[in-house]
């Protein structure tokens, strides 16, 4: 968001520079301390620091580079792409490049693409179920290999919300995180309930909670968030101001 505000658009190097500021100087952190940088992110940020030229080519591209590090930060693109009325192929291209700053494997890119498309459906006033049915209709074969698409079978070919609690994983693997996110949203009916459900899954609770919270925030609005949670959130005023500045950019 901050990078889009600065450049009045998406500049991959600016986003990567902000990641570098976070990793080295704890910028954007709630208590001026860096917490839990994943190996894939750390390698990508270090690669960018050494070259500082093509940010979108710094992300890992191996099968092992499919943590949820790009998924957890991709949501601002839903707002940006929606405000610019972008076409599907344009959305794919920008999501691919922003994900690839740290996570360049197509499994990660596809997870981010599905997530952003779902967010855009919610911004377009679809309900949680309608949004889910619409993302299942996308022709992902245009953008991804059959092998990768099959990895998302539980989301795209089946109904992820029909799985039992025991069948949902909330690990740091991008597919698990996306499944847990959609499952939590589709099996609850309020912002607070969706967040508590996501966190109670355990494992990578902060990331799953963030991914659920971003989408639930679109759907339920700020008025749906527990007031105590808002009051106790660190740097609340900073976050609100950042969102307001971001909104100004989107409206121009």
DRENTIDO-872565 format. One record per residue (C-alpha): x, y, z; residue in one letter; residue number from 1. Coordinates in Angstrom, 1 decimal. Layout:
DRENTIDO-872565
NODE        u        v        w   resn   resi
NODE        X        Y        Z      A    NUM
...
***
This chain:
DRENTIDO-872565
NODE        u        v        w   resn   resi
NODE      0.0      0.0      0.0      X      1
NODE      2.7      2.4      0.9      X      2
NODE      4.6      1.8     -2.3      X      3
NODE      1.4      2.4     -4.4      X      4
NODE      0.8      5.6     -2.5      X      5
NODE      4.4      6.8     -3.2      X      6
NODE      4.3      6.0     -6.9      X      7
NODE      0.6      6.5     -7.5      X      8
NODE      0.8      3.0     -9.1      X      9
NODE      2.6     -0.3     -8.9      X     10
NODE      6.3     -0.2     -9.1      X     11
NODE      7.9     -3.5     -8.2      X     12
NODE     11.3     -2.0     -7.2      X     13
NODE      9.6      0.3     -4.7      X     14
NODE      7.7     -2.5     -3.2      X     15
NODE     10.9     -4.5     -2.9      X     16
NODE     12.7     -1.5     -1.4      X     17
NODE     10.0     -1.3      1.3      X     18
NODE     10.6     -5.0      2.0      X     19
NODE     14.2     -4.3      2.4      X     20
NODE     13.4     -1.4      4.8      X     21
NODE     11.3     -3.8      6.8      X     22
NODE     13.9     -6.5      7.0      X     23
NODE     16.9     -4.3      7.8      X     24
NODE     15.3     -1.4      9.7      X     25
NODE     12.1     -2.8     11.1      X     26
NODE     10.0     -0.3      9.2      X     27
NODE      6.2     -1.0      9.2      X     28
NODE      6.5     -3.2     12.3      X     29
NODE      4.2     -2.6     15.3      X     30
NODE      7.0     -2.6     17.9      X     31
NODE     10.1     -1.6     15.9      X     32
NODE     11.2     -5.2     15.8      X     33
NODE     11.4     -7.7     12.9      X     34
NODE      9.7    -11.0     13.6      X     35
NODE      9.9    -14.2     11.7      X     36
NODE     11.3    -13.6      8.2      X     37
NODE     10.8    -16.8      6.2      X     38
NODE     13.7    -18.2      4.3      X     39
NODE     12.2    -17.7      0.9      X     40
NODE     11.5    -14.0      1.7      X     41
NODE     14.9    -13.5      3.2      X     42
NODE     16.7    -14.9      0.2      X     43
NODE     14.6    -12.8     -2.2      X     44
NODE     15.2     -9.6     -0.3      X     45
NODE     18.9    -10.3      0.0      X     46
NODE     19.0    -10.9     -3.8      X     47
NODE     17.3     -7.6     -4.4      X     48
NODE     19.6     -5.8     -2.1      X     49
NODE     22.7     -7.1     -4.0      X     50
NODE     21.3     -6.1     -7.4      X     51
NODE     18.4     -3.7     -6.9      X     52
NODE     17.3     -3.8    -10.5      X     53
NODE     14.6     -6.3    -11.4      X     54
NODE     12.6     -6.9     -8.2      X     55
NODE     10.1     -9.3     -9.8      X     56
NODE     12.9    -11.7    -10.7      X     57
NODE     14.2    -12.1     -7.2      X     58
NODE     11.7    -14.6     -5.8      X     59
NODE     12.3    -18.2     -5.4      X     60
NODE     11.1    -20.6     -8.1      X     61
NODE     11.6    -24.0     -6.7      X     62
NODE      9.0    -26.4     -5.3      X     63
NODE     10.2    -25.6     -1.8      X     64
NODE      9.6    -21.8     -2.3      X     65
NODE      5.8    -22.1     -1.8      X     66
NODE      5.3    -20.7      1.6      X     67
NODE      2.5    -18.1      2.2      X     68
NODE      4.8    -15.1      2.3      X     69
NODE      3.4    -13.5     -0.9      X     70
NODE     -0.2    -14.5     -0.2      X     71
NODE     -0.3    -12.7      3.1      X     72
NODE      0.6     -9.4      1.5      X     73
NODE     -1.1     -9.5     -1.8      X     74
NODE     -4.6     -8.1     -0.9      X     75
NODE     -3.9     -4.4     -1.7      X     76
NODE     -3.8     -5.5     -5.4      X     77
NODE     -7.4     -6.5     -5.2      X     78
NODE     -8.3     -3.0     -4.4      X     79
NODE     -5.9     -1.6     -6.9      X     80
NODE     -7.0     -3.8     -9.8      X     81
NODE    -10.7     -3.3     -9.0      X     82
NODE    -10.3      0.5     -8.9      X     83
NODE     -8.6      0.4    -12.3      X     84
NODE    -11.2     -1.9    -13.7      X     85
NODE     -8.5     -4.3    -14.9      X     86
NODE     -9.1     -7.2    -17.2      X     87
NODE     -8.4    -10.8    -16.0      X     88
NODE     -5.1    -11.1    -17.9      X     89
NODE     -3.9     -7.7    -16.5      X     90
NODE     -4.8     -8.8    -13.0      X     91
NODE     -2.8    -12.0    -13.5      X     92
NODE      0.2    -10.2    -14.8      X     93
NODE      0.4     -7.7    -11.9      X     94
NODE     -0.3    -10.5     -9.3      X     95
NODE      2.4    -12.7    -10.9      X     96
NODE      5.0     -9.9    -10.7      X     97
NODE      4.2     -8.8     -7.2      X     98
NODE      4.2    -12.3     -5.9      X     99
NODE      7.5    -13.0     -7.7      X    100
NODE      9.3    -10.4     -5.8      X    101
NODE      9.6    -13.1     -3.1      X    102
NODE      7.7    -16.1     -4.4      X    103
NODE      8.1    -16.9     -8.1      X    104
NODE      6.9    -20.5     -8.4      X    105
NODE      3.5    -20.8    -10.1      X    106
NODE      1.9    -22.6     -7.2      X    107
NODE      2.4    -19.4     -5.1      X    108
NODE      1.3    -17.2     -8.0      X    109
NODE     -1.8    -19.2     -8.5      X    110
NODE     -2.7    -19.0     -4.9      X    111
NODE     -2.3    -15.2     -4.9      X    112
NODE     -4.3    -15.0     -8.1      X    113
NODE     -7.3    -16.9     -6.7      X    114
NODE     -7.1    -14.8     -3.5      X    115
NODE     -7.1    -11.5     -5.4      X    116
NODE     -9.9    -12.6     -7.7      X    117
NODE    -11.9    -13.6     -4.6      X    118
NODE    -11.3    -10.2     -3.1      X    119
NODE    -12.3     -8.4     -6.3      X    120
NODE    -15.6    -10.4     -6.3      X    121
NODE    -16.3     -9.2     -2.8      X    122
NODE    -15.5     -5.6     -3.7      X    123
NODE    -18.0     -6.0     -6.5      X    124
NODE    -20.7     -6.7     -3.9      X    125
NODE    -20.9    -10.5     -4.3      X    126
NODE    -21.6    -12.5     -1.2      X    127
NODE    -19.1    -15.0      0.1      X    128
NODE    -20.7    -17.9     -1.7      X    129
NODE    -21.2    -16.1     -5.0      X    130
NODE    -17.6    -14.9     -4.9      X    131
NODE    -16.4    -18.5     -4.4      X    132
NODE    -18.6    -19.9     -7.2      X    133
NODE    -17.3    -17.2     -9.6      X    134
NODE    -13.6    -17.9     -8.9      X    135
NODE    -14.2    -21.6     -9.6      X    136
NODE    -15.4    -20.6    -13.2      X    137
NODE    -12.1    -19.0    -14.2      X    138
NODE    -10.1    -20.7    -17.0      X    139
NODE     -6.9    -21.2    -15.1      X    140
NODE     -5.4    -23.3    -17.9      X    141
NODE     -4.7    -20.0    -19.7      X    142
NODE     -2.2    -19.1    -17.0      X    143
NODE     -1.0    -22.2    -15.2      X    144
NODE      0.0    -25.8    -15.9      X    145
NODE     -2.4    -28.7    -15.3      X    146
NODE     -0.2    -30.0    -12.6      X    147
NODE     -0.4    -26.8    -10.6      X    148
NODE     -4.2    -26.4    -11.2      X    149
NODE     -4.7    -30.0     -9.8      X    150
NODE     -3.0    -28.9     -6.6      X    151
NODE     -5.9    -26.5     -6.0      X    152
NODE     -8.5    -29.2     -6.7      X    153
NODE    -10.2    -29.1     -3.3      X    154
NODE    -10.9    -25.4     -3.9      X    155
NODE    -11.7    -25.3     -7.6      X    156
NODE    -13.3    -28.7     -8.3      X    157
NODE    -14.9    -29.5     -4.9      X    158
NODE    -16.4    -27.3     -2.2      X    159
NODE    -13.6    -26.5      0.3      X    160
NODE    -16.2    -25.4      2.9      X    161
NODE    -17.7    -29.0      3.0      X    162
NODE    -14.5    -30.5      4.4      X    163
NODE    -14.4    -31.3      8.1      X    164
NODE    -12.2    -29.4     10.5      X    165
NODE     -9.8    -32.3     10.7      X    166
NODE     -9.3    -32.2      6.9      X    167
NODE     -8.2    -28.5      7.0      X    168
NODE     -4.5    -27.7      7.5      X    169
NODE     -3.3    -24.2      8.4      X    170
NODE      0.4    -24.7      7.8      X    171
NODE      2.7    -22.2      6.1      X    172
NODE      2.3    -23.9      2.7      X    173
NODE      0.4    -21.5      0.4      X    174
NODE     -2.3    -24.0     -0.7      X    175
NODE     -3.0    -25.0      2.9      X    176
NODE     -3.3    -21.3      3.9      X    177
NODE     -5.6    -20.5      1.1      X    178
NODE     -7.8    -23.5      1.8      X    179
NODE     -8.0    -22.5      5.5      X    180
NODE     -8.8    -19.0      4.6      X    181
NODE    -11.7    -19.8      2.4      X    182
NODE    -12.9    -22.5      4.7      X    183
NODE    -13.0    -20.1      7.7      X    184
NODE    -14.9    -17.5      5.6      X    185
NODE    -17.5    -19.8      4.2      X    186
NODE    -18.2    -21.5      7.4      X    187
NODE    -18.9    -18.4      9.5      X    188
NODE    -21.2    -15.4      9.3      X    189
NODE    -19.4    -12.5     11.0      X    190
NODE    -16.0    -10.8     10.9      X    191
NODE    -15.2    -11.7     14.5      X    192
NODE    -16.3    -15.3     14.1      X    193
NODE    -14.3    -15.8     11.0      X    194
NODE    -11.1    -14.5     12.7      X    195
NODE    -11.6    -16.7     15.8      X    196
NODE    -12.3    -19.7     13.6      X    197
NODE     -9.1    -19.1     11.6      X    198
NODE     -6.9    -18.6     14.6      X    199
NODE     -8.4    -21.7     16.4      X    200
NODE     -7.1    -23.8     13.5      X    201
NODE     -3.7    -23.4     15.0      X    202
NODE     -0.3    -23.7     13.2      X    203
NODE      0.4    -20.6     11.2      X    204
NODE     -2.2    -18.6     13.0      X    205
NODE     -0.9    -15.1     12.3      X    206
NODE     -0.9    -15.5      8.5      X    207
NODE     -4.1    -17.4      8.3      X    208
NODE     -5.8    -14.8     10.5      X    209
NODE     -4.4    -12.0      8.3      X    210
NODE     -5.6    -13.6      5.1      X    211
NODE     -9.1    -14.2      6.5      X    212
NODE     -9.2    -10.8      8.1      X    213
NODE     -8.4     -9.0      4.9      X    214
NODE    -11.2    -10.6      3.0      X    215
NODE    -13.7    -10.5      5.9      X    216
NODE    -12.9     -6.8      6.2      X    217
NODE    -14.1     -6.2      2.6      X    218
NODE    -17.3     -8.2      3.2      X    219
NODE    -18.3     -7.1      6.7      X    220
NODE    -16.7     -3.6      6.8      X    221
NODE    -15.0     -1.9      9.6      X    222
NODE    -18.2     -1.7     11.6      X    223
NODE    -18.1     -5.5     11.8      X    224
NODE    -14.8     -5.6     13.7      X    225
NODE    -14.9     -5.9     17.5      X    226
NODE    -14.4     -2.4     18.9      X    227
NODE    -12.1     -3.7     21.6      X    228
NODE     -9.9     -5.3     18.9      X    229
NODE     -9.7     -2.0     17.1      X    230
NODE     -8.8      0.0     20.3      X    231
NODE     -6.1     -2.5     21.3      X    232
NODE     -4.5     -2.8     17.8      X    233
NODE     -1.0     -1.4     17.8      X    234
NODE     -0.5      1.6     15.5      X    235
NODE     -4.2      1.8     14.8      X    236
NODE     -4.1      5.4     13.8      X    237
NODE     -1.2      4.8     11.5      X    238
NODE     -3.0      2.0      9.8      X    239
NODE     -6.2      4.1      9.4      X    240
NODE     -4.2      7.0      7.9      X    241
NODE     -2.4      4.7      5.5      X    242
NODE     -5.7      3.2      4.3      X    243
NODE     -7.1      6.7      3.8      X    244
NODE     -4.1      7.8      1.7      X    245
NODE     -4.4      4.5     -0.3      X    246
NODE     -8.0      5.2     -0.9      X    247
NODE     -7.2      8.6     -2.3      X    248
NODE     -4.8      7.1     -4.8      X    249
NODE     -7.5      4.5     -5.9      X    250
NODE    -10.0      7.2     -6.5      X    251
NODE     -7.7      9.2     -8.8      X    252
***
